[in-house]
Amino acid sequence: MMRTAKIRVYTRQPDRNNYPGGLAYSVHMAYSRDGRVFEPMNKNYGILFAKAQICGDNTLLPQNVREPRIFSYDDGCFGIAAVRVSERGEADGSSKGRCLLWKTKDFIAFEEAGWIAEEEVDRRNAGDCIEVDAGILGRAAVYWNPVTNTEIQVPQSVVVHSGEELDRIRAKAVYSDGSAAAKPVLWDREGIDFSANGTYRIRGTVKHKRFPFPLAEGYGDPELFFWEGKWYYTSTNDNTDDIGLYVREADTVAGLFGADITEHLILAQDARRELVQTFWAPEFHVIGGALCLLFAVSGSVWGPQCHLMRLKKGCPVTDADSWEDPVRVRRKDGSWLAEDGITLDMTYLKTRRQSYMVWSYRKGIGTPADTGSMLYIAAVDETEPWRLASDPVLLSRPLYGWENVDGTINNEGPHAFVRDGRVYLTYSGGSANRYTYALGLLTAREEDDLMQADAWDKRCAPVLSFYSVEGEYGPGHNSFYVDEDGDLMIAYHGETELTGTLRCDGIRRVHFRRDGFPEFGMSAEEDLNPALAGVEMEVRVEPF
């Protein structure tokens, strides 16, 4: 096989202020088409991360890698070996003489293959660079590089019977990976007579689906939801010190963020009911036909726990009296979801097979016995959603360096959608109000039993980070909704500065690549090139 291109593996020098060791001491990759000039993949963010060690007391010992090397196998696979080191990059005595090993055929999917002896790596003459087939390189470069809008297509000529029919004609946006997306167009109707036969040459402007960032300041964990003809927004409200649950109502998504929007208090602080602090991460879900709100709250003693409350039938969302009393979530045996730790960020997921709850659990927070926050899943009966229908199953722990940065040991904020028979479950790692916050992704087939941990694939690198979109730091704790045009949208919070801690909301469209994989970090300019937004076509009017 003719090999005409190269891929290089490397680590970066840590910078505590903008790229700490948990990120820098990971395997990065760059590619070259001519063997001389190299371009980084994944915007020079790490791609392969070592897993932390799980200690006997169930705490985590972060691990990283240095000195990555690459070599080929006879079957066409490639091996990437790296020396395991501590979080600070110091030698790891327990792995002396061995290297961590990853295998890949395409530099897109990687298998964590355990250990390989250093002498075996030396025998294979491994180095930091290897020649690869140009086709493999091309596909990997497309996968790890940003997807950008390269072309806008509209029909050359159309026949319409009315103005409304004209408005429904979409443009086709084509992207650098060969994928496409339908876009609404604002057509110029001036001079068109829809009451008589006629042919016209018209212009239009492709609508730019762009929300400013920051969209709302002082809000985390945003949630948008459409219910009975209205749009609703709720979040963790940092402007009230996370006290109380507030809801906004509007006719459109944009209207939710108008300057004169009203925030309706639907659950106030109430010491009698032990609703005192940490009103965190509210989420709307329709469960068993009823609108429910999942959230975490603490009593007089700090320690958030998952709760659920339902909207009374036929009552307005924005009225506090419309909601039943909150109930704390229980296990299937009737005991509390957690007796010895905190629970938070519960979300609801329904597939053709089963309904589930997914949440974050943490034990020993703030102590040497801190386990870090972990994601759990359990089946649920829609008729009694506050009680689990199965025992919890561990889905994910913050083992990778990007999830476990400078003592922020998080897997939290899960939220899911189902598309084309696959379940996509995003979650957040790193610090919830710092630039290292990032989105991870778990995927599974919808037909599988999601209670089986091995049914899920966990992506090693984050799918959204502060390297994704310029000027947005620490994007995380997201939710999904489908907008008026049928597009899947992602809402998230982040910061406007590298050193900032003020959480602010953002919204963007989720794009689907040619291979069907979701792209969460497409900037507005990558989604629609402004230079291509103007379009023309011929319209033939034939009234009914």
C-alpha positions in Angstrom: 0.0 0.0 0.0 1.4 3.4 -1.0 1.8 5.6 2.1 2.1 9.2 1.2 1.1 11.1 4.4 2.1 11.3 8.0 0.6 11.4 11.5 2.5 12.6 14.5 1.7 12.0 18.2 2.8 14.3 21.0 1.9 15.8 24.4 1.9 19.5 25.2 3.6 21.6 27.9 1.1 22.2 30.8 0.1 25.7 31.6 -2.0 25.9 34.8 -3.7 29.1 33.6 -5.0 27.9 30.3 -4.1 24.2 29.6 -3.4 22.2 32.8 -1.7 18.9 33.1 -4.9 16.9 32.9 -5.2 18.2 29.3 -1.6 18.7 28.3 -0.4 15.2 29.4 -2.7 13.4 26.8 -2.0 12.1 23.3 -2.4 14.9 20.8 -2.2 14.3 17.0 -1.1 16.3 14.0 -1.1 15.4 10.3 0.9 16.3 7.2 0.1 15.7 3.6 3.6 16.5 2.4 5.7 15.1 5.3 7.0 18.6 6.3 4.2 20.9 7.4 2.0 19.5 10.2 -1.5 20.6 11.2 -3.0 19.8 14.6 -6.1 17.6 14.8 -8.9 18.5 17.2 -7.7 22.1 17.3 -4.7 20.9 19.3 -6.8 19.6 22.2 -6.0 16.1 23.5 -7.5 13.1 21.8 -6.4 10.0 24.0 -6.4 10.2 27.8 -5.2 7.8 30.4 -7.7 6.6 32.9 -7.4 7.3 36.7 -6.8 4.5 39.0 -9.7 3.5 41.3 -8.3 3.1 44.8 -9.3 0.7 47.5 -11.4 3.3 49.2 -13.2 4.1 45.9 -11.4 7.4 45.4 -9.6 8.2 42.2 -5.9 8.7 41.5 -5.6 10.8 38.3 -3.2 9.5 35.7 -1.8 11.0 32.5 0.7 10.1 29.8 4.0 11.3 28.3 6.3 10.3 25.5 3.7 8.8 23.1 5.0 6.7 20.2 3.3 5.2 17.2 3.9 2.0 15.1 2.1 -0.3 12.7 0.9 -3.9 13.0 1.0 -6.4 10.2 -2.8 -6.4 9.9 -3.0 -2.7 9.0 -3.8 -1.5 12.5 -1.7 1.1 14.2 -0.6 1.1 17.9 -0.1 4.2 20.0 1.9 3.6 23.2 2.6 6.1 25.9 4.3 6.1 29.3 1.8 6.5 32.2 2.6 9.3 34.6 1.0 11.1 37.6 -1.3 14.0 37.3 1.8 16.3 37.5 3.7 14.4 34.9 5.9 12.6 37.3 7.1 9.0 36.9 4.6 6.3 37.8 6.5 3.5 39.5 3.7 1.0 39.4 3.9 0.9 35.6 7.6 0.7 35.1 8.6 -1.2 32.0 5.1 -0.9 30.5 3.2 1.5 28.4 -0.5 2.2 27.9 -1.6 1.0 24.5 -4.3 2.2 22.1 -5.1 0.5 18.7 -6.8 2.1 15.7 -7.4 1.4 12.0 -8.5 4.8 11.0 -7.4 7.4 13.7 -11.1 8.0 14.3 -12.1 5.1 16.6 -9.6 3.9 19.2 -9.5 0.7 21.3 -8.0 1.0 24.8 -5.9 -2.1 24.6 -4.3 -2.2 28.1 -0.6 -2.5 28.4 2.4 -3.2 26.2 5.9 -3.9 27.3 8.4 -1.1 26.5 10.8 -3.6 25.0 8.0 -4.6 22.5 7.5 -0.9 21.6 11.3 -0.6 21.1 11.4 -3.7 19.0 8.8 -2.2 16.6 11.0 0.9 16.2 8.2 3.1 17.3 8.6 6.8 17.0 6.6 10.0 17.2 5.6 10.0 13.5 4.4 7.4 11.0 3.5 7.2 7.4 -0.2 6.4 6.6 -2.3 6.0 3.5 -3.5 9.3 2.2 -7.1 8.1 2.2 -6.9 7.2 6.0 -5.4 10.6 6.7 -8.0 12.4 4.7 -10.9 10.8 6.5 -9.3 11.3 9.9 -8.5 15.0 9.1 -12.2 15.5 8.2 -13.4 13.9 11.4 -11.1 15.8 13.8 -11.2 19.2 12.0 -14.1 21.7 12.2 -17.0 21.1 9.8 -17.7 24.3 7.8 -20.4 25.5 5.4 -18.9 25.5 1.8 -22.0 25.9 -0.4 -25.6 26.9 -0.4 -27.9 25.3 -3.0 -31.5 26.3 -4.0 -33.6 24.9 -6.9 -33.0 26.6 -10.2 -36.7 26.9 -10.8 -39.9 26.1 -8.9 -43.6 26.2 -9.4 -45.7 27.6 -6.5 -49.4 28.3 -6.0 -49.2 30.8 -3.1 -46.9 32.9 -1.0 -47.1 30.4 1.8 -45.8 27.7 -0.5 -42.9 29.9 -1.5 -42.0 30.4 2.1 -41.7 26.6 2.6 -38.9 26.3 0.0 -35.7 25.6 1.9 -32.0 26.1 0.9 -29.6 23.2 1.2 -26.4 24.0 3.1 -23.5 21.8 2.1 -20.6 21.2 4.5 -16.9 20.4 4.2 -17.4 16.7 5.2 -20.1 16.2 2.6 -23.0 16.5 5.0 -26.0 18.8 4.4 -28.7 20.6 6.3 -32.0 22.3 5.2 -32.2 26.1 5.9 -35.2 28.4 5.9 -35.0 31.3 3.5 -36.5 34.8 3.7 -37.7 35.3 0.1 -38.2 38.7 -1.3 -41.9 38.7 -2.5 -41.9 42.3 -3.7 -43.5 42.5 -7.2 -44.9 39.0 -7.2 -48.6 38.6 -8.1 -49.8 35.3 -6.6 -53.2 35.7 -8.2 -52.1 35.4 -11.8 -49.7 33.2 -13.8 -46.3 34.7 -14.1 -42.5 33.9 -14.0 -40.1 35.9 -11.7 -36.5 35.9 -10.8 -36.3 36.4 -7.1 -33.7 36.8 -4.4 -33.7 35.5 -0.9 -31.5 35.4 2.3 -30.8 32.2 4.1 -31.9 32.7 7.7 -28.9 32.8 10.1 -29.9 30.8 13.1 -27.7 32.6 15.6 -28.1 33.4 19.2 -25.7 35.8 20.9 -23.3 34.6 23.6 -23.8 35.4 26.4 -27.6 35.0 25.9 -28.4 35.3 29.6 -25.9 36.2 32.3 -25.9 34.6 35.8 -27.7 31.4 34.8 -26.5 27.8 34.6 -27.9 24.5 33.4 -30.4 26.0 31.0 -33.5 24.1 29.9 -35.9 25.1 27.1 -39.2 23.3 26.6 -42.3 23.6 24.4 -45.6 22.8 26.1 -49.2 23.5 24.9 -48.3 26.2 22.4 -45.8 28.1 24.6 -42.0 28.0 25.1 -40.6 27.8 28.6 -37.2 28.3 30.1 -35.8 27.4 33.5 -32.3 27.1 34.9 -30.2 27.3 38.0 -30.5 31.0 38.9 -27.1 32.2 40.2 -28.6 35.7 40.4 -30.7 34.6 43.4 -27.8 32.5 44.9 -29.5 29.4 43.6 -32.5 29.9 45.8 -35.9 29.1 44.2 -37.0 27.8 40.9 -38.0 30.3 38.2 -39.7 29.9 34.8 -40.0 32.2 31.8 -42.8 31.9 29.2 -42.9 33.2 25.7 -44.4 32.6 22.2 -40.9 32.0 20.7 -37.5 30.9 21.9 -36.1 34.4 21.2 -38.9 35.9 23.3 -37.7 33.9 26.3 -34.6 36.2 26.4 -36.3 39.5 25.8 -35.3 42.5 28.0 -38.8 42.7 29.6 -39.3 39.0 30.2 -41.0 38.0 33.5 -39.5 35.4 35.7 -42.2 33.4 37.5 -41.3 31.9 40.9 -42.8 28.4 40.9 -41.0 27.0 43.9 -39.9 29.2 46.7 -37.6 28.6 49.7 -39.6 26.9 52.4 -37.9 25.7 55.6 -41.0 23.9 56.7 -40.7 21.6 53.7 -36.9 21.5 53.8 -36.6 23.5 50.6 -33.7 25.7 51.7 -30.8 25.9 49.3 -29.1 24.6 46.1 -32.2 24.7 43.9 -30.2 23.1 41.1 -30.6 22.1 37.5 -34.4 22.0 36.9 -35.5 20.0 33.8 -38.9 19.7 32.2 -40.0 16.2 31.0 -43.3 14.7 30.0 -43.6 11.4 31.9 -46.7 9.3 31.6 -48.5 12.2 29.9 -47.9 14.6 32.8 -45.4 17.5 32.8 -42.8 17.0 35.4 -39.9 19.0 36.8 -36.8 17.2 38.0 -34.4 19.2 40.1 -32.1 18.9 43.2 -32.6 20.8 46.4 -31.1 20.8 50.0 -32.7 21.3 53.3 -31.2 23.2 56.2 -28.2 20.9 56.2 -26.3 21.2 52.8 -26.6 18.1 50.7 -28.6 18.3 47.4 -30.9 15.4 46.6 -33.0 14.7 43.5 -36.7 15.7 43.6 -39.6 15.6 41.2 -42.8 17.6 41.1 -45.8 17.3 38.6 -47.9 19.9 37.1 -51.6 19.6 38.0 -53.7 18.8 35.0 -54.9 21.8 33.0 -53.0 24.3 35.2 -50.6 27.1 34.0 -46.9 26.3 34.2 -46.0 29.7 35.6 -48.2 29.5 38.7 -46.7 28.1 41.9 -50.1 26.7 42.9 -50.2 24.7 39.7 -47.6 22.2 40.9 -47.9 19.3 43.3 -45.7 19.2 46.3 -42.1 18.1 45.4 -41.2 14.5 46.3 -37.7 13.2 46.9 -36.7 10.4 44.6 -36.6 6.9 46.1 -35.1 3.5 45.2 -37.3 0.7 44.3 -37.4 -0.6 47.9 -38.7 2.8 49.1 -35.4 4.0 50.7 -33.9 7.3 49.6 -31.9 7.5 46.4 -28.9 8.2 48.6 -28.3 8.1 52.3 -24.6 8.7 52.3 -23.9 11.2 49.6 -25.5 13.8 47.3 -27.6 13.2 44.2 -28.3 15.8 41.5 -28.8 16.6 37.8 -31.5 13.9 37.3 -32.7 13.6 33.7 -35.3 11.4 32.0 -34.8 9.2 29.0 -37.3 7.1 27.0 -36.6 4.6 24.3 -38.8 2.1 22.5 -37.8 -0.5 25.1 -37.9 1.3 28.5 -38.0 4.6 30.4 -35.0 5.5 32.5 -33.7 8.1 35.0 -30.0 9.1 34.8 -28.4 11.2 37.5 -25.1 12.1 39.3 -24.1 10.7 42.7 -21.1 11.8 44.8 -19.9 10.6 48.2 -17.4 12.3 50.5 -17.4 15.6 48.7 -14.9 18.0 50.3 -13.1 15.2 52.2 -10.1 12.9 51.4 -12.7 10.2 50.7 -14.3 12.1 47.8 -15.3 9.6 45.2 -16.0 12.3 42.6 -19.4 12.5 40.9 -20.6 9.5 38.9 -23.4 8.9 36.5 -26.0 6.2 37.4 -29.0 4.9 35.4 -32.1 3.0 36.5 -35.4 2.0 34.9 -38.5 3.9 36.0 -42.2 3.3 35.8 -44.0 6.3 34.2 -46.9 5.9 36.6 -44.7 6.4 39.6 -41.6 8.2 38.3 -40.3 9.3 41.8 -39.6 5.6 42.6 -37.0 3.7 40.6 -38.1 0.4 39.1 -34.7 -1.2 39.2 -31.4 -1.0 41.1 -29.0 1.8 39.9 -26.2 0.8 37.5 -23.0 2.8 37.3 -22.5 4.3 33.8 -19.5 6.5 34.0 -16.9 7.9 36.4 -14.5 10.9 35.8 -11.5 8.8 34.9 -10.1 10.8 32.0 -7.8 13.8 32.6 -10.3 16.3 31.0 -13.0 15.0 33.4 -10.7 15.2 36.5 -8.9 18.5 36.3 -7.1 20.1 39.2 -9.3 18.4 41.8 -12.7 18.9 40.0 -13.8 15.3 39.7 -17.0 15.5 37.8 -19.4 13.4 35.7 -22.6 15.4 36.0 -25.4 17.2 34.0 -26.6 14.2 31.8 -29.1 14.9 29.0 -30.1 12.7 26.1 -31.7 12.5 22.7 -32.5 9.5 20.4 -31.9 9.7 16.7 -31.9 7.0 14.0 -31.9 4.1 16.5 -29.1 5.5 18.6 -29.1 7.1 22.1 -26.8 10.0 22.6 -26.2 10.9 26.3 -24.1 14.0 26.9 -22.7 14.8 30.4 -20.2 17.3 31.8 -16.7 17.0 33.4 -14.3 19.5 34.9 -15.3 22.5 37.0 -18.9 23.8 36.5 -17.9 27.5 36.4 -14.4 27.4 35.0 -12.9 27.2 31.5 -12.1 23.5 31.8 -15.8 22.5 31.9 -16.5 20.3 28.9 -19.1 17.9 27.4 -18.5 14.2 27.2 -20.6 11.7 25.2 -22.0 8.2 25.9 -23.7 6.4 23.0 -25.8 3.2 22.8 -28.2 1.4 20.4 -31.8 2.2 21.3 -32.7 -1.5 21.0 -30.2 -2.5 23.7 -30.8 -2.8 27.4 -29.4 0.5 28.6 -29.1 -1.0 32.1 -26.2 -3.0 30.9 -23.1 -0.8 31.3 -21.3 -2.5 28.4 -24.1 -1.4 26.0 -22.6 2.1 26.2 -19.6 3.5 24.3 -17.8 6.3 26.0 -15.9 8.8 23.9 -12.4 9.4 25.2 -12.2 13.1 24.3 -14.8 15.7 25.0 -17.3 16.7 22.2 -17.5 20.4 23.3 -14.8 22.3 25.1 -13.3 25.8 25.4 -11.4 25.0 22.2 -14.6 24.5 20.2 -15.9 28.0 19.7 -13.8 31.1 20.1 -14.8 33.3 23.1 -16.8 30.6 24.9 -15.1 29.1 27.9 -16.1 26.1 29.9 -19.2 25.1 27.9 -21.2 22.4 29.7 -24.3 21.2 31.5 -26.5 21.2 28.4 -30.0 20.3 27.4 -31.6 19.6 24.0 -34.8 20.8 22.4 -36.3 20.8 18.9 -37.0 24.3 17.6 -39.8 25.7 15.3 -37.9 24.6 12.2 -37.4 21.0 13.4 -33.7 21.5 14.1 -32.2 19.9 17.2 -30.7 22.6 19.4 -28.3 22.5 22.3 -28.5 24.9 25.2 -25.6 25.2 27.6 -23.8 27.5 29.9 -20.2 28.8 29.8 -18.1 31.9 30.6 -17.1 34.8 28.4 -13.5 35.0 29.7 -10.8 32.4 30.4 -10.6 33.5 34.1 -14.3 34.2 34.5 -16.7 32.4 36.7 -20.0 34.1 35.7 -22.1 31.4 34.1 -23.9 32.5 31.0 -26.3 30.7 28.6 -25.7 29.9 25.0 -27.7 28.1 22.2 -26.7 26.7 18.9 -27.8 24.1 16.3 -26.6 20.5 16.5 -25.3 19.5 13.2 -25.1 15.9 12.0 -22.0 14.9 10.1 -22.0 12.7 7.0 -21.4 9.7 9.2 -24.5 10.6 11.3 -22.4 11.7 14.3 -23.6 14.9 16.0 -21.4 18.0 16.0 -22.0 20.1 19.1 -19.4 22.8 18.6 -20.2 24.4 15.2 -19.9 28.1 15.4 -22.5 30.3 13.7 -20.1 31.2 11.0 -19.3 27.5 10.4 -23.0 26.7 10.4 -23.7 29.4 7.7 -21.0 31.2 5.8 -22.4 34.8 5.7 -20.9 35.3 2.3 -23.1 32.5 0.9 -26.4 33.6 2.5 -27.7 35.4 -0.6 -29.5 33.2 -3.1 -31.6 33.4 -6.3 -34.0 31.3 -8.2 -36.8 31.4 -10.8 -40.3 31.2 -9.6 -43.3 30.3 -11.8 -46.6 31.2 -10.2 -49.6 29.1 -11.1 -52.6 30.0 -8.9 -55.1 27.3 -8.0 
